Every structure is written in structure tokens, then in C-alpha cells.
């Protein structure tokens, strides 16, 4: 059963002690973060890490993120520590930023998918930071759900997906951000934005511009802009160079096919599906939808942060209604919406027409 959200210091202490014992014994523990819930194991225990892959049904060559307690632990997990990496960690950790760096010898192949790099971050959640401090090592953790499906943002989502396959679920309440972390690789002459998240390119660029002597100040914008707008074949080739969590073309998907539509196209598309005997659900943004009474629907805020925080829970709720298809009104496309639109493109891959 999940460990419930602790209400007293004594309860917190008991819950954390049990989680540490499970991890040290090779167990798998679901942990809360500010982004999504993670399915965690001792990063230096290959057998425990392999359990993560088995539970999720995740390909063994798909790397995991190692969660650590803070920037002062970075040097323990990478063989090279560029000034830019430390600057980013000191500015944004704990927080939703993952850094990809040359791996240290202590990091097993099971974590990196056989690559020479490791993905590291310090999560901004008090319960998991306490767990990391007590555990004393790194916790390798992808999202705590079946591979390719919608990420969990509550402890109940984890149990709905994984049931008793998980040894323990730490309930830290709903995730504050609700979308996976920004991933930046710092393993070459220029940084690469491998996955957009709550920390956007402008914030990253501001920090990198302050780092002298790295050779990365020039050209950061040149790398970020084209990387986000590359045609799919070029994007796939770039991602293959450094395999990274959540970068597959199809990912974050509900069970029902997801189709993005423009606001003005929703009613005609909905009518066409109903005429063909389908039972669609709808997800809107900002304004309430005028829909047939029998149509399941959800509504998300019109700001990017609020939308991202509620997206996965809304997709799960609509999926639970067992529609034939989910029609989603495409959100705005400004800089604040990069992470949202990245997840939606992947979630809808192959689902629309």
C-alpha cells in the first residue's frame, strides 16, 4: 500500500526510514517530485535498476535520470564537471533541470543504457530531498508509470498504473509542475537542449552567458532554436546521438488516441466523429466548451504553468471514461508553451488523422 502524505515529523521520519530500508535492500520505491512521480531504485545496484525496467516495460537502452541531493554531489557522479554545469546547478537546483554529463565509473550501464553519459538532477520536493540525504546515494528514477503512457502526478496514479509491482509509494501530494524536467546536455563544444521543460531556453541562456571560458556562450541560441524546430527525421537523428528520457516520437500517451485540433475545428470534427458512431472526449483550454451532454470533457487553465500542472491528470480522467478518441484544442505556441506542446506532439503521435 502507498505511504500516505505525512502529517507529523514522527510520521515523516517513519516513512523515510522505511523507504531508505527498501532502497538499500534492492527495492523499488515510487517517489514524489515537483515534476512527476518517479519509480526509484539504488542507482548503484544494477539488479534493482533492472527491476525498474521490468516493472515499466521500458527498453533496456533507454537511460534513466539519477536523482541526487544537490549540486555538491555532482562531482561524485560525473567524470568531467564543466563550469557551465555547476553554474546551472547552482542556479536551478533543486528544481526541474536535468544535466547530461560524462559519467563517472560508479554509474552502471543499467542506468545509462550503455552510454558514456549520465543524466543528473536534484528534485525540488522536500520529502524526496530528505530521502536522498538519508539514503546517501543516488536514486535512478524514470516516471512511475507504464512505458510510453501518461506520467503520474499523484500517488494514486502510480498505484493505478503499477499496482503491487512497486514495493512502496511515498505520497508527497500532487506534483506542483506536472511536466517532466528540462534536459540539457553539456558534453561537447556547445550545450544541447534535449527536452524542454519548466526552465526555458532564455533562463538557461542567461546563466550560460555568465560563464566565461567555456566556449558555450557563442552559439547557444543557434543550437536551441533549430533543435526545437527540426523536421522529425533530423530530430530523430539528433536524439539518437545522446539517448535521453522522454525523447521518443511517441510518448506520454493516453490509451485513447489523442488528436490535436484548432478551436474553430472542434465542433465540425466532433460532429463528424459522432456521425460515424465514435464516442469522443474533449479537452479545452481557458473557455468552457459547449458540447453534447454525453461527451466527456475537461478544461485546463489558459496559462502555461497551470495548463502543464493539470495536463496529465486531465488526460487520465478522460481516459477513464473510455472514449474512442480524445480531441484536444491545441494550446498557444509561444515560448512559455514549449514544454506543453512538446508533450502533446509526442502524446498525439499517430493518434490523429
N, C-alpha and C positions, 0 to 999 in steps of 0.2 A: 504493500500500500504506500501511497505518497506520504512523505512527511509534510504535515500542514505548515502553513505560514506561522513562524514562531511569534508568540505574544510576549514572552518574558525573557530576560537574559538567561535564566536557567534552561528554558526550553531551547533557546538558540544553541547553548553550549552542548546540550544532549544531542541535538540533531547534527551539529557539525562533527561531534566526536564519532557518531555512527557513520557519517559519510566518509570521514578520514579512514576509519577502520575498513570500510568496504573497498575504498580505493587501494589501500595498502595490501589488501588481500586479493587483488586482481579483479575486483568487482567493477561494475558499470553503474554510474550514478548520473541521473539527469540533474543538470544544474541551471539555475536561472541566471540570465544576464540582462543587460539593458536592451539587447537586440532581439534575440530569440533564445529559447531554451536549448541547451547543449546536452549531448549524450557523452559523458566524460569517463575517461579511464586514465590510469597512470601512464604518462607519455613515455616512460622508460621501460614499460612492461609490454613487449610485443604480443604476448598471448592475450593480455587484457585489451589491447588495441584491436586485435583481430576480432574480438567479441563485438566491438562497435560495428565493424563492417558486416558481420554476420547478422546482427540484430536489424540493422538498417537495410540490408540487401544492397550495400554500396560496393561499387567496383574497387578492387584492392589497389589500383593505381591512382585512385582519386585521393589527394593529400588531405590531411586534417590540420586544423589550427591548434597550436599548443597555447593554452591559456596560462599565463604567469602572473605573479603578484604585482609586478611593476617594472618600471624602466631600469631599476637597479639589478634586475635579474636577466636583462637582455644578453649580456656578455657570456652568461652561462650556457646559452642555447644557440649561439651563432659563432662561426669561425672568424668572421670579419664583422666589425661594427663601425660602419661609416658615420661620420659626424651628422649627416642628414638623418640617419635612423634615430640617433639619440635625440636630436632636436625635435623630431616629430613625436617621439615617445614622451618626451618631457612636456610637450605642449598638449598632447591629446590623450594621454593615458592617466588614469584609467578612462577608457572610452572606446567608441566604436571604430577603431582603426586597427587593421592587421598589417604587419610589416613582413614582407618576404625577404629573407636574408640567407647568405650561405650558412648551411647547417653545421653545428658542432658535432663532434664524434659521438656524443652521448645520445643523439637523436636517432632512433631506429628507422630502418627502411619502411616498417609498417606504418609509420606516421607520415612520411614524406612521399609515399608511393614510388620509392626508389630514386627520387630526385636528389640533387645536391643542395636543395634549398629547403628552408623550413618557414612556415607561417606562424607568427607570434602575435599575441595581443594580451593586454590586461583589461579585463571586463569591468565596467562601471556598475557593479552591483555589490552592495555591502556584504550580503550573505556569501557570495562566491569568493569575494576578496578575502573574507575571513577564512573560508575553506582553504584557499590557496596558501595563505600564511601558515595555517596549521599543518597542512599536508607537507609543505616544504619543497615540493617539486612542481612539475608542470602537469597540467591536465589536458590531454588531447581530446577535443570535442567538436564534432560536427553538429548540425541541428538534430534535435531528438525526435526524428520522425522517419517514416519510410523514405528511402532514397527517391529524390525527384519530386516528392509531394510537397504540399504547403507546410511551411515551417511552423512549429508550435510557439505560441506566445503566452500560454498558461500551462500550469502543471497538469490540468485536466486534458489538454490537447495531447500531452505526452502519453498519458495513460490510454487515451482513445486510440492512439496510433500503435503503441508498443506493448500495452498490457503488462503482463508479468515478466516479460523478457528483460525488463530493467530491474536491477537489484534494489534501487532506491530512487525516489524522486524528491528532491528538495523543492518545496513550494515557496518561491520568493515573490508570489503575486504576479500580476500581468506585466509583461515586458514594456518598458517605457517607450522605446523607439520602435520596435516591432519589425524592423528590416535588418538584414544581416550587415555586418561591418563593411566599411570601405577597405579595399585591399590594395596596397601599394608595394611594388617590388623595387628593391634597391640593390640590384645585383649586377648592374652594368654601368655604362657611362652616363645613362640617363634614367630617371625613375619611370616606372610604368604604372598607370592606373589600371589594375586588372579587374576591379569590381567597384562600381560607385556605391556610395552609402551615405550616411548622415553627414559625414565630413566631406565637403565638396572640393572640387579642384582649386577654387580660389583660396580656400583656407589652407590647403596643402601648399599652394604656391607661395603664399605669404611667408610660411615658415622656411621653405626651401630657399627662398630669395635671401634670407638672412644668414644662410650657411655659406661661408667663404671657403674656397679651396677644394670644393668637391667636384667641380665641373658640371654640376647638375642645374645650376641657376639658368644657364642658357639652354633653351630648347624644351623646358618643362611643358610650356603651353603647346609647343609643336607636337609633343608626344600625346598629351591628354586629348586635345581636340580631335585629331584624326582617329585616334584609337576608339573613341566613343561613336564615331560616325562611319567606321569602316563597313563596306559590304560584308555579308555574312561569311563568304569564303575567306576573305582576308582576315576577318576577326577570328575565325576558327584557327587559321594558321598561327596568328599571334598568340592565342591562348595555348596552343599546343607547345609553344616554346617554354612556357612555365605553366604547368598544370596547376589550377587553383580551385579552391572550393566554390561551388555555385556558379561556375562559368560555362556549363554545358548549354547548348542551344535550347534544350527543353528541360525546365527545372521549375520548382516552386508551384507545381500544377495541382489544381483540384482534380477530383475524379471525373467530374463532368467537363466536357470540352469548354474551353474559355474562348470567347470571341470578343474582340475589341471593336466597338462601333462609335461613330460620331454621334453626338447628341441628337442631331436632326434626323439621323438614320435609324434611331432606336425603334420608333413606332412602326415604320414600314417593315423593318426586319422582324420585329416581334410578331406582327400580323402574319407575315409570310410563314414563320415557323409554326404558329398556331394553326394556320390553314392546312399545313402538312401533317398535323397531328402530333407535333412535338410539344413538350411541356418545358418551356424555358424559364429561367430565373433571371433577375436583372440586378445590377449593381450600379448605382448612380453616384454622383459627386455634387455636393452642395445643395441643389434644389430637389425637393421631393418629387418623386416620379408619379405620373398619372398612368396607372396600369390596370389591367383587368384584375378583379378581386382575387382570382385564383392564382395569380402569378407571384411566386416568392420574390421578395426584393430586399435589398439592404441599401443604406445610404451612408456615405462617408463624408467627412468634412472637406471643405474646399481648400484648406491649406495643406501643403505638402507634408508637414510633420504629423498633423492629425490624421491625414489620409494613410500615411505609411504605418502609423501606430495601430490603426484599425483594420488594415487590409486583409491580413491573413485570417484574423478571427471572422471577418465578414465572409470571406471565401469558404471557410469551414462551415459557417452557419448555412450558407446557401447550398453547399454540397450535401448537408444533412437532409435537405428537403428532397433530395434525389431527382433533380431536374435532368432533362435530356441535354441541356446546354445552358451555360451562363453567359448572358450578354452584359458586357461591361462598357459603360460610357467612358471613352478614352479621356484621361485627365489632361491637364495642361502639359506643355513640353518645355517649360523654362528651366533654368539651371537648378532650381530647388527641387525639381521633379525628376532629376536624372536617375536616382535610385529606384523610385517608384516605377518609372517607365522601363527600366532595365528588367525588373522582376516581372512586370506584366508581359513584356515581349517574350520572355522565356516561358512564363506560365501558359501563354496562349499559343506557343509554337506547335503548329499542326492542328490546333483546335478550331480555328476559324475557317472561313471559306473565301 
